[in-house]
């Protein structure tokens, strides 16, 4: 066998590996772009002034097929998670305060003396 014939399968393997690496890079780029889009969407909803929108009424479901988060986006995702937890704490405190106020209003209403007629004279 000639040296060129022996080198051909190795060369083919290295070309296949290079082509595979290019495909991996492309898929990694696409996966990164999908992750960035998801994070940007979540950040945009977090940046709103808190006023509910029609989109807020529907429960959010995570997109399928994202795969593992790229390592360099972990910090951004962690900051987003911390901000969401802070927002949840604020909403939970507002909910508790509202429940306290409703309880106080109900307590006041329960002690109120009726100011109108209690009986209706149906014979007249």
C-alpha positions in Angstrom: 0.0 0.0 0.0 1.2 3.5 -0.7 1.6 6.1 2.0 -1.1 8.2 0.3 -3.6 5.4 0.4 -3.0 5.0 4.2 -3.3 8.7 4.8 -6.6 9.0 3.0 -8.9 7.5 5.7 -7.2 9.6 8.3 -7.6 12.7 6.2 -11.3 11.8 5.7 -11.7 11.3 9.4 -10.2 14.7 10.2 -12.3 16.4 7.5 -15.4 14.7 9.0 -14.4 15.9 12.5 -13.9 19.4 11.2 -17.2 19.4 9.5 -18.8 18.0 12.6 -17.2 20.7 14.7 -18.6 23.3 12.3 -22.0 21.8 12.7 -21.6 21.8 16.5 -20.6 25.4 16.3 -23.7 26.3 14.3 -26.0 24.4 16.6 -24.3 26.0 19.6 -24.8 29.4 18.0 -28.5 28.6 17.4 -28.9 27.3 20.9 -27.3 30.4 22.3 -29.5 32.6 20.2 -32.6 30.7 21.5 -31.4 31.1 25.1 -30.7 34.8 24.6 -34.2 35.3 23.1 -35.8 33.5 26.1 -33.8 35.5 28.6 -34.6 38.8 26.8 -38.3 38.0 26.9 -38.2 37.2 30.6 -36.2 40.4 31.3 -38.6 42.5 29.3 -41.6 41.2 31.4 -39.6 41.8 34.6 -38.9 45.4 33.5 -42.5 46.3 33.1 -44.0 48.6 35.6 -46.0 45.8 37.1 -49.3 46.6 35.4 -50.8 43.3 34.3 -51.3 42.7 30.6 -53.4 40.2 28.6 -50.3 38.1 28.2 -49.9 37.9 32.0 -53.3 36.1 32.3 -52.0 33.0 30.5 -49.6 30.8 32.4 -46.1 30.8 31.2 -44.5 27.6 29.9 -40.9 27.3 29.1 -40.0 26.6 25.5 -39.1 23.1 24.6 -35.9 21.9 23.2 -33.6 24.6 24.5 -31.0 22.2 25.9 -28.5 23.2 28.5 -27.8 26.8 29.0 -24.5 28.1 27.6 -22.0 28.6 30.4 -21.5 32.3 29.7 -25.3 33.0 30.1 -25.5 31.4 33.5 -24.7 34.7 35.3 -27.4 36.5 33.3 -30.0 33.8 34.1 -29.0 33.8 37.8 -29.5 37.6 38.0 -32.9 37.2 36.3 -33.9 34.5 38.7 -32.9 36.7 41.7 -34.9 39.6 40.3 -37.9 37.3 39.8 -37.6 36.1 43.4 -37.5 39.7 44.6 -40.6 40.5 42.5 -42.3 37.5 43.9 -41.5 38.7 47.5 -43.0 42.1 46.7 -46.1 40.6 45.2 -46.5 38.3 48.2 -46.2 41.2 50.6 -48.8 43.1 48.7 -51.1 40.1 48.8 -50.7 39.8 52.6 -51.4 43.5 53.1 -54.5 43.3 50.9 -55.8 40.3 52.9 -55.2 42.2 56.1 -57.1 45.2 54.8 -60.0 43.0 53.6 -60.1 41.4 57.0 -60.3 44.8 58.7 -63.1 45.9 56.3 -65.1 42.8 56.9 -64.7 43.2 60.7 -66.0 46.8 60.5 -68.9 45.8 58.2 -69.8 43.0 60.7 -70.2 45.6 63.5 -72.3 48.0 61.5 -75.9 48.5 62.7 -78.4 48.3 59.9 -79.6 51.8 59.0 -82.6 50.9 57.0 -85.8 49.0 57.7 -85.4 45.5 58.8 -89.0 44.4 58.1 -91.2 45.0 55.1 -94.9 45.6 55.7 -96.5 43.7 52.9 -100.1 44.3 54.1 -100.2 47.9 53.0 
